């Protein structure tokens, strides 16, 4: 099994230039987060369902919360103790899902 490597904060910040809606926080070893807003609950829930299917396929699951039309997502790789390339890849795919909704 491949070892997942935690990225340095500077690497995460540099990579987030291509994901400007995501924000890096140094807590818990490092994480990235983004808030999404939708027209209504159904649209928010549909987005979450799409992300859930993708996350299961990738075996990399977000931490998230939903209140009516808002979804907040936190990504971190627990096995690495912070942000890994898997988080950045998933964030990119989540943004693609959001843009297609």
DSSP file (Angstrom, degrees, kcal/mol; ACC not computed):
  #  RESIDUE AA STRUCTURE BP1 BP2  ACC     N-H-->O    O-->H-N    N-H-->O    O-->H-N    TCO  KAPPA ALPHA  PHI   PSI    X-CA   Y-CA   Z-CA
    1    1 A X              0   0    0      0, 0.0     2,-0.2     0, 0.0     0, 0.0   0.000 360.0 360.0 360.0 137.8    0.0    0.0    0.0
    2    2 A X        -     0   0    0      1,-0.1     2,-0.4     0, 0.0     0, 0.0  -0.487 360.0-122.3 -75.3 138.3    1.3    3.5   -0.9
    3    3 A X        -     0   0    0     -2,-0.2     2,-0.5     1,-0.0    -1,-0.1  -0.657  22.5-135.5 -76.8 130.6    2.2    5.9    1.9
    4    4 A X        -     0   0    0     -2,-0.4     2,-0.4    75,-0.1    -1,-0.0  -0.785  20.2-143.9 -90.2 128.4    0.2    9.1    1.6
    5    5 A X        -     0   0    0     -2,-0.5    80,-0.5    76,-0.0     2,-0.3  -0.792   7.2-128.6-101.7 132.3    2.4   12.1    2.2
    6    6 A X        -     0   0    0     -2,-0.4    78,-0.2    74,-0.3     2,-0.2  -0.575  27.8-129.8 -71.7 134.4    1.4   15.3    4.0
    7    7 A X        -     0   0    0     76,-3.5    76,-0.3    -2,-0.3     2,-0.1  -0.581  22.0-108.0 -83.4 148.9    2.1   18.4    1.9
    8    8 A X    >>  -     0   0    0     -2,-0.2     4,-2.1     1,-0.1     3,-0.5  -0.422  31.6-111.6 -68.8 152.1    4.0   21.3    3.5
    9    9 A X  H 3> S+     0   0    0      1,-0.2     4,-2.7     2,-0.2     5,-0.2   0.886 119.1  54.4 -53.1 -42.3    1.8   24.4    4.1
   10   10 A X  H 3> S+     0   0    0      1,-0.2     4,-2.0     2,-0.2    -1,-0.2   0.858 107.2  50.9 -63.4 -35.5    3.6   26.3    1.4
   11   11 A X  H <> S+     0   0    0     -3,-0.5     4,-2.3     2,-0.2    -1,-0.2   0.902 111.1  47.9 -67.5 -41.2    2.8   23.6   -1.1
   12   12 A X  H  X S+     0   0    0     -4,-2.1     4,-2.1     2,-0.2    -2,-0.2   0.945 112.0  48.9 -64.3 -47.8   -0.8   23.6   -0.2
   13   13 A X  H  < S+     0   0    0     -4,-2.7     4,-0.4     1,-0.2    -1,-0.2   0.894 111.6  49.9 -60.7 -40.8   -1.0   27.4   -0.5
   14   14 A X  H >< S+     0   0    0     -4,-2.0     3,-1.2     1,-0.2     4,-0.3   0.921 111.8  48.0 -63.7 -44.1    0.7   27.3   -3.9
   15   15 A X  H >< S+     0   0    0     -4,-2.3     3,-1.4     1,-0.3    -1,-0.2   0.804 101.1  65.3 -67.7 -29.1   -1.7   24.7   -5.2
   16   16 A X  G >< S+     0   0    0     -4,-2.1     3,-1.2     1,-0.3    -1,-0.3   0.600  78.9  83.0 -72.3  -8.8   -4.7   26.6   -3.9
   17   17 A X  G <  S+     0   0    0     -3,-1.2     3,-0.4    -4,-0.4    -1,-0.3   0.826  94.9  45.8 -60.4 -29.3   -3.9   29.4   -6.4
   18   18 A X  G <  S+     0   0    0     -3,-1.4    -1,-0.3    -4,-0.3    -2,-0.2   0.471 116.5  46.5 -90.2  -2.4   -5.8   27.2   -8.9
   19   19 A X    X   +     0   0    0     -3,-1.2     3,-2.0    -4,-0.2    -1,-0.2  -0.540  69.9 166.7-131.3  64.5   -8.6   26.6   -6.4
   20   20 A X  T 3   +     0   0    0     -3,-0.4    -1,-0.1     1,-0.3    -3,-0.1   0.669  69.8  61.2 -64.5 -18.3   -9.2   30.2   -5.1
   21   21 A X  T 3  S+     0   0    0      2,-0.0    14,-0.3    13,-0.0     2,-0.3   0.638  91.5  83.3 -81.6 -12.2  -12.5   29.4   -3.4
   22   22 A X    <   -     0   0    0     -3,-2.0     2,-0.4    -6,-0.2    12,-0.2  -0.677  67.4-154.5 -91.6 146.4  -10.7   26.9   -1.1
   23   23 A X  E     -A   33   0A   0     10,-2.5    10,-2.1    -2,-0.3     2,-0.4  -0.962   7.8-135.5-126.1 138.2   -9.0   28.2    2.1
   24   24 A X  E     -A   32   0A   0     -2,-0.4     2,-0.4     8,-0.2     8,-0.2  -0.730  18.9-174.6 -91.1 137.8   -6.1   26.6    4.0
   25   25 A X  E     -A   31   0A   0      6,-2.6     6,-2.3    -2,-0.4    -2,-0.0  -0.996  22.3-145.0-130.4 140.5   -6.1   26.4    7.8
   26   26 A X    >   +     0   0    0     -2,-0.4     3,-0.8     4,-0.2     6,-0.1   0.453  62.9 115.0 -84.0  -1.7   -3.2   25.1    9.8
   27   27 A X  G >  S+     0   0    0      1,-0.2     3,-2.3     2,-0.2    -2,-0.1  -0.312  76.1  16.0 -70.5 154.6   -5.4   23.5   12.5
   28   28 A X  G 3  S-     0   0    0      1,-0.3    -1,-0.2    54,-0.0    -2,-0.0   0.769 140.1 -53.7  56.3  30.5   -5.4   19.7   13.0
   29   29 A X  G <  S-     0   0    0     -3,-0.8    54,-0.4    53,-0.1    -1,-0.3   0.312 114.2 -43.8  89.2  -9.4   -2.2   19.4   11.0
   30   30 A X    <   +     0   0    0     -3,-2.3     2,-0.3    52,-0.2    -4,-0.2  -0.019  62.8 179.1 121.6 136.1   -3.7   21.2    8.0
   31   31 A X  E     -A   25   0A   0     -6,-2.3    -6,-2.6    45,-0.1     2,-0.4  -0.977  19.4-136.7-154.9 161.4   -6.9   21.3    6.1
   32   32 A X  E     -AB  24  75A   0     43,-2.3    43,-3.1    -2,-0.3     2,-0.3  -0.954  25.4-177.1-122.0 148.1   -8.7   23.0    3.3
   33   33 A X  E     -AB  23  74A   0    -10,-2.1   -10,-2.5    -2,-0.4     2,-0.3  -0.975  11.6-178.3-145.4 156.3  -12.2   24.1    3.3
   34   34 A X  E     - B   0  73A   0     39,-2.1    39,-2.9    -2,-0.3     2,-0.4  -0.986  17.5-140.8-153.3 145.8  -14.9   25.8    1.2
   35   35 A X  E     - B   0  72A   0    -14,-0.3     2,-0.4    -2,-0.3    37,-0.2  -0.894  17.5-163.0-107.3 140.2  -18.5   26.9    1.6
   36   36 A X  E     - B   0  71A   0     35,-3.0    35,-2.2    -2,-0.4     2,-0.4  -0.936   2.0-159.2-122.4 144.9  -21.0   26.4   -1.2
   37   37 A X  E     - B   0  70A   0     -2,-0.4     2,-0.2    33,-0.2    33,-0.2  -0.988  11.6-175.5-128.4 137.2  -24.4   28.1   -1.6
   38   38 A X        -     0   0    0     31,-2.6    31,-0.1    -2,-0.4     3,-0.1  -0.715  40.0-103.8-125.1 172.5  -27.3   26.8   -3.7
   39   39 A X  S    S-     0   0    0     -2,-0.2     2,-0.3     1,-0.1    30,-0.1   0.888  95.3 -21.5 -64.1 -40.2  -30.8   27.9   -4.7
   40   40 A X  S  > S-     0   0    0     28,-0.1     4,-1.9    29,-0.1     5,-0.1  -0.903  76.3 -80.6-158.2-178.5  -32.5   25.6   -2.3
   41   41 A X  H  > S+     0   0    0     -2,-0.3     4,-3.1     1,-0.2     5,-0.3   0.892 121.0  56.7 -63.0 -41.9  -32.1   22.5   -0.2
   42   42 A X  H  > S+     0   0    0      1,-0.2     4,-2.4     2,-0.2    -1,-0.2   0.907 108.6  46.7 -59.7 -42.2  -32.8   20.1   -3.1
   43   43 A X  H  > S+     0   0    0      2,-0.2     4,-2.0     1,-0.2    -1,-0.2   0.911 113.6  48.8 -66.0 -41.7  -30.0   21.5   -5.1
   44   44 A X  H  X S+     0   0    0     -4,-1.9     4,-2.2     1,-0.2    -2,-0.2   0.921 113.0  47.4 -63.1 -44.0  -27.6   21.4   -2.1
   45   45 A X  H  X S+     0   0    0     -4,-3.1     4,-2.3     2,-0.2    -2,-0.2   0.881 109.4  53.3 -67.3 -38.2  -28.6   17.8   -1.4
   46   46 A X  H  X S+     0   0    0     -4,-2.4     4,-2.0    -5,-0.3    -1,-0.2   0.905 109.1  49.8 -61.6 -41.4  -28.2   16.8   -5.0
   47   47 A X  H  X S+     0   0    0     -4,-2.0     4,-2.4     1,-0.2    -2,-0.2   0.920 109.9  50.6 -61.1 -45.3  -24.7   18.3   -5.0
   48   48 A X  H  X S+     0   0    0     -4,-2.2     4,-2.7     1,-0.2    -2,-0.2   0.884 108.1  52.8 -62.5 -38.4  -23.9   16.3   -1.8
   49   49 A X  H  X S+     0   0    0     -4,-2.3     4,-2.1     2,-0.2    -1,-0.2   0.913 109.9  48.1 -63.8 -42.1  -25.1   13.1   -3.4
   50   50 A X  H  X S+     0   0    0     -4,-2.0     4,-1.9     2,-0.2    -2,-0.2   0.920 113.6  46.9 -63.6 -43.8  -22.8   13.6   -6.4
   51   51 A X  H  X S+     0   0    0     -4,-2.4     4,-3.1     1,-0.2     5,-0.2   0.892 109.5  55.1 -65.6 -39.2  -19.9   14.4   -4.2
   52   52 A X  H  X S+     0   0    0     -4,-2.7     4,-2.3     2,-0.2    -1,-0.2   0.913 107.9  48.2 -61.4 -43.0  -20.7   11.3   -2.0
   53   53 A X  H  X S+     0   0    0     -4,-2.1     4,-2.0     2,-0.2    -1,-0.2   0.912 114.4  46.4 -64.1 -42.1  -20.6    9.0   -5.0
   54   54 A X  H  X S+     0   0    0     -4,-1.9     4,-2.3     2,-0.2    -2,-0.2   0.930 111.7  50.9 -63.7 -46.5  -17.3   10.5   -6.2
   55   55 A X  H  X>S+     0   0    0     -4,-3.1     5,-2.0     1,-0.2     4,-1.1   0.887 110.0  49.8 -61.0 -40.3  -15.8   10.3   -2.7
   56   56 A X  H  <5S+     0   0    0     -4,-2.3     3,-0.3    -5,-0.2    -1,-0.2   0.915 110.0  50.8 -65.3 -42.0  -16.8    6.6   -2.3
   57   57 A X  H  <5S+     0   0    0     -4,-2.0    -2,-0.2     1,-0.2    -1,-0.2   0.890 117.1  39.9 -61.0 -40.0  -15.2    5.8   -5.7
   58   58 A X  H  <5S-     0   0    0     -4,-2.3    -1,-0.2     2,-0.2    -2,-0.2   0.566 104.0-131.5 -84.7 -10.1  -12.0    7.6   -4.7
   59   59 A X  T  <5S+     0   0    0     -4,-1.1     2,-0.3    -3,-0.3    -3,-0.2   0.899  73.8 114.6  54.4  43.5  -12.1    6.2   -1.2
   60   60 A X      < -     0   0    0     -5,-2.0     2,-0.4    -6,-0.1    -2,-0.2  -0.893  51.1-162.4-143.5 109.2  -11.4    9.7    0.1
   61   61 A X        -     0   0    0     -2,-0.3     2,-0.1    -3,-0.1    -9,-0.1  -0.761   8.3-135.2-108.8 137.0  -14.3   11.2    2.1
   62   62 A X        -     0   0    0     -2,-0.4     2,-0.5    13,-0.1    13,-0.2  -0.371  13.6-127.5 -79.4 160.7  -15.0   14.8    3.1
   63   63 A X  E     +C   74   0A   0     11,-2.6    11,-3.3    -2,-0.1     2,-0.3  -0.935  49.1 159.8 -97.3 132.1  -16.1   16.2    6.4
   64   64 A X  E     -C   73   0A   0     -2,-0.5     2,-0.3     9,-0.2     9,-0.2  -0.978  32.3-158.4-153.1 164.8  -19.1   18.3    5.7
   65   65 A X  E     -C   72   0A   0      7,-2.0     7,-2.5    -2,-0.3     2,-0.4  -0.977   9.2-156.8-142.6 155.8  -22.2   19.9    7.0
   66   66 A X  E     +C   71   0A   0     -2,-0.3     2,-0.4     5,-0.2     5,-0.2  -0.997  11.8 177.0-138.0 129.2  -25.4   21.1    5.4
   67   67 A X  E >   -C   70   0A   0      3,-2.2     3,-2.3    -2,-0.4     2,-0.4  -0.943  66.8 -64.2-131.6 111.5  -27.9   23.7    6.5
   68   68 A X  T 3  S-     0   0    0     -2,-0.4   -24,-0.1     1,-0.3   -23,-0.1  -0.296 124.9  -2.3  48.2-101.3  -30.8   24.3    4.0
   69   69 A X  T 3  S+     0   0    0     -2,-0.4   -31,-2.6   -30,-0.1     2,-0.4   0.245 118.3  87.4-102.8  13.5  -29.0   25.7    0.9
   70   70 A X  E <   -BC  37  67A   0     -3,-2.3    -3,-2.2   -33,-0.2     2,-0.4  -0.931  50.0-173.9-119.0 137.3  -25.5   25.8    2.3
   71   71 A X  E     -BC  36  66A   0    -35,-2.2   -35,-3.0    -2,-0.4     2,-0.5  -0.998   5.7-163.7-127.8 128.9  -22.8   23.1    2.3
   72   72 A X  E     -BC  35  65A   0     -7,-2.5    -7,-2.0    -2,-0.4     2,-0.4  -0.956   9.2-166.3-113.1 130.4  -19.5   23.4    4.0
   73   73 A X  E     -BC  34  64A   0    -39,-2.9   -39,-2.1    -2,-0.5     2,-0.4  -0.959   8.3-171.2-122.5 134.4  -16.7   21.0    3.1
   74   74 A X  E     -BC  33  63A   0    -11,-3.3   -11,-2.6    -2,-0.4     2,-0.4  -0.985   7.9-165.5-120.2 131.6  -13.5   20.3    4.9
   75   75 A X  E     +B   32   0A   0    -43,-3.1   -43,-2.3    -2,-0.4     2,-0.3  -0.976  22.7 140.7-121.0 131.6  -10.8   18.1    3.3
   76   76 A X        -     0   0    0     -2,-0.4     2,-0.8   -45,-0.2     7,-0.2  -0.952  47.2-121.8-157.6 153.7   -7.8   16.6    5.1
   77   77 A X  B >>> -D   82   0B   0      5,-2.7     5,-1.6    -2,-0.3     4,-1.4  -0.869  19.4-166.9-105.0 104.1   -6.0   13.3    4.9
   78   78 A X  T 345S+     0   0    0     -2,-0.8     3,-0.4     1,-0.3    -1,-0.2   0.876  86.9  56.3 -59.2 -40.2   -6.2   11.7    8.3
   79   79 A X  T 345S+     0   0    0      1,-0.2    -1,-0.3    -3,-0.1   -73,-0.1   0.795 113.5  41.2 -63.2 -27.7   -3.6    9.0    7.4
   80   80 A X  T <45S-     0   0    0     -3,-0.9   -74,-0.3     2,-0.3    -1,-0.2   0.609 108.5-123.3 -94.0 -14.6   -1.1   11.7    6.4
   81   81 A X  T  <5S+     0   0    0     -4,-1.4     2,-0.3    -3,-0.4    -3,-0.2   0.777  81.5   8.8  76.6  26.9   -1.9   14.0    9.4
   82   82 A X  B   <S-D   77   0B   0     -5,-1.6    -5,-2.7   -74,-0.0     2,-0.3  -0.983 110.7 -15.3 164.9-157.8   -2.8   17.0    7.1
   83   83 A X        +     0   0    0    -54,-0.4   -76,-3.5    -2,-0.3     2,-0.2  -0.569  58.0 177.7 -79.1 132.2   -3.4   18.0    3.5
   84   84 A X    >>  -     0   0    0     -2,-0.3     4,-1.4   -78,-0.2     3,-0.9  -0.725  48.9 -93.9-122.0 175.6   -2.3   15.6    0.8
   85   85 A X  H 3> S+     0   0    0    -80,-0.5     4,-2.5     1,-0.2     5,-0.2   0.811 122.2  66.5 -60.0 -29.3   -2.5   15.5   -2.9
   86   86 A X  H 3> S+     0   0    0      1,-0.2     4,-2.3     2,-0.2    -1,-0.2   0.866  99.5  50.4 -60.3 -36.4   -5.7   13.5   -2.5
   87   87 A X  H <> S+     0   0    0     -3,-0.9     4,-2.6     2,-0.2    -1,-0.2   0.911 110.8  47.7 -68.7 -41.8   -7.4   16.5   -0.9
   88   88 A X  H  X S+     0   0    0     -4,-1.4     4,-1.9     2,-0.2    -2,-0.2   0.891 112.8  49.1 -66.9 -39.0   -6.3   18.8   -3.7
   89   89 A X  H  X S+     0   0    0     -4,-2.5     4,-2.0     2,-0.2    -2,-0.2   0.921 112.9  46.9 -64.9 -43.8   -7.5   16.4   -6.3
   90   90 A X  H  X S+     0   0    0     -4,-2.3     4,-2.7     1,-0.2    -2,-0.2   0.901 109.7  53.8 -65.8 -40.0  -10.8   15.9   -4.6
   91   91 A X  H  X S+     0   0    0     -4,-2.6     4,-2.3     1,-0.2    -1,-0.2   0.901 107.9  51.1 -59.8 -41.0  -11.3   19.7   -4.2
   92   92 A X  H  X S+     0   0    0     -4,-1.9     4,-1.8     1,-0.2    -1,-0.2   0.922 112.2  45.8 -62.0 -44.9  -10.7   20.1   -8.0
   93   93 A X  H  X S+     0   0    0     -4,-2.0     4,-2.1     2,-0.2    -2,-0.2   0.868 110.6  53.3 -68.1 -36.8  -13.4   17.4   -8.8
   94   94 A X  H  X S+     0   0    0     -4,-2.7     4,-2.6     2,-0.2    -1,-0.2   0.916 107.5  51.7 -63.2 -42.5  -15.8   18.9   -6.2
   95   95 A X  H  X S+     0   0    0     -4,-2.3     4,-2.5     1,-0.2    -2,-0.2   0.890 107.8  52.7 -60.9 -38.9  -15.4   22.3   -7.9
   96   96 A X  H  X S+     0   0    0     -4,-1.8     4,-1.3     2,-0.2    -1,-0.2   0.914 109.7  48.1 -63.5 -42.2  -16.2   20.7  -11.3
   97   97 A X  H  < S+     0   0    0     -4,-2.1     3,-0.4     1,-0.2     4,-0.3   0.933 111.9  50.3 -61.3 -45.5  -19.4   19.2   -9.9
   98   98 A X  H >< S+     0   0    0     -4,-2.6     3,-1.3     1,-0.2    -2,-0.2   0.905 109.3  50.5 -60.5 -42.9  -20.3   22.6   -8.4
   99   99 A X  H 3< S+     0   0    0     -4,-2.5    -1,-0.2     1,-0.3    -2,-0.2   0.768 108.6  53.1 -67.9 -24.8  -19.8   24.3  -11.7
  100  100 A X  T 3<        0   0    0     -4,-1.3    -1,-0.3    -3,-0.4    -2,-0.2   0.413 360.0 360.0 -91.7   2.3  -21.9   21.8  -13.6
  101  101 A X    <         0   0    0     -3,-1.3    -1,-0.2    -4,-0.3    -2,-0.2   0.426 360.0 360.0 -94.0 360.0  -24.9   22.2  -11.2
